[in-house]
Amino acid sequence: MIKRVSEVAEDKQYYTKSMANNVIKLTCTTPDTYRTLIRHFKENGIYYHTYQLKEERAYRVVLKYLHHNTEVEDIQQELFALGHVARNIVNVHHRLTKEPLNLVFVDLEPANNYKDIYNITTIQNKIIHIEPPRTKKKHIPQCARCQEYGPTRTYSNNPYACGKCGGPRNS
C-alpha cells in the first residue's frame, strides 16, 4: 500500500500510521496531496474513508429574531452586500409542531472574514442577533455505508455492510 501511495505523492507530503485490523492512517500535509490520493483511490477501487477538509467546511451561524416570512433570497443578498457568501440558509421549525420559528441557520462559505458576521445587528431594518449554534452532540457518528464509527457516508468508500444483518449490501 505504501508503495502505491508513494507513486502518487511525494514522501514529505504525507505521513502514515499503522492501526488495528490492518488499517493504515494517512495524514496529508497539503490539500492538493489529499485530493490527489482520493482521486487515485477512487480510480483504483481502493477502500478508504476520510473527513471533510477544514478549508471546505461551511461556517454555521444562527440568526435570531428574524421573522420566518423573510425570503431566503433577501437574506442571502443582504449578507452578500455585507461581505458574506451564504452557502445554505434554512428556516428552523419546531421539532414537534413543525411550526416555523424566528430562527434561521446560515452556512457561510469559508472565508477570512467569517467572524465579522457577529458584528451585524440589523438585516432589512430588522434588529437581529447572530450567535453560534448550540451543539449537544456527545456521540461519535456512525457511517450508514460501512457501519464503522467515525466516518460518515459522504466520506466513506468502504464496502457496504448491512445495518441489520451485517451482510455485504446496502441496508
Residue, then its C-alpha position, 0 to 999 in steps of 0.5 A: m500500500i505504501k508503495r502505491v501511495s508513494e507513486v502518487a505523492e511525494d514522501k514529505q507530503y504525507y505521513t502514515k500510521s499503522m492501526a488495528n485490523n490492518v488499517i493504515k492512517l494517512t495524514c496529508t500535509t497539503p490539500d492538493t496531496y489529499r485530493t490527489l490520493i482520493r482521486h487515485f483511490k477512487e480510480n483504483g477501487i481502493y477502500y478508504h474513508t476520510y473527513q471533510l477538509k477544514e478549508e471546505r467546511a461551511y461556517r454555521v451561524v444562527l440568526k435570531y429574531l428574524h421573522h420566518n416570512t423573510e425570503v431566503e433570497d433577501i437574506q442571502q443578498e443582504l449578507f452578500a452586500l455585507g461581505h458574506v457568501a451564504r452557502n445554505i440558509v434554512n428556516v428552523h421549525h419546531r421539532l414537534t409542531k413543525e411550526p416555523l420559528n424566528l430562527v434561521f441557520v446560515d452556512l457561510e462559505p469559508a472565508n477570512n472574514y467569517k467572524d465579522i458576521y457577529n458584528i451585524t445587528t440589523i438585516q432589512n431594518k430588522i434588529i437581529h442577533i447572530e450567535p453560534p449554534r448550540t451543539k449537544k452532540k456527545h456521540i461519535p457518528q456512525c457511517a450508514r455505508c460501512q457501519e464503522y464509527g467515525p466516518t460518515r457516508t459522504y466520506s466513506n468508500n468502504p464496502y457496504a455492510c448491512g445495518k441489520c444483518g451485517g451482510p455485504r449490501n446496502s441496508 
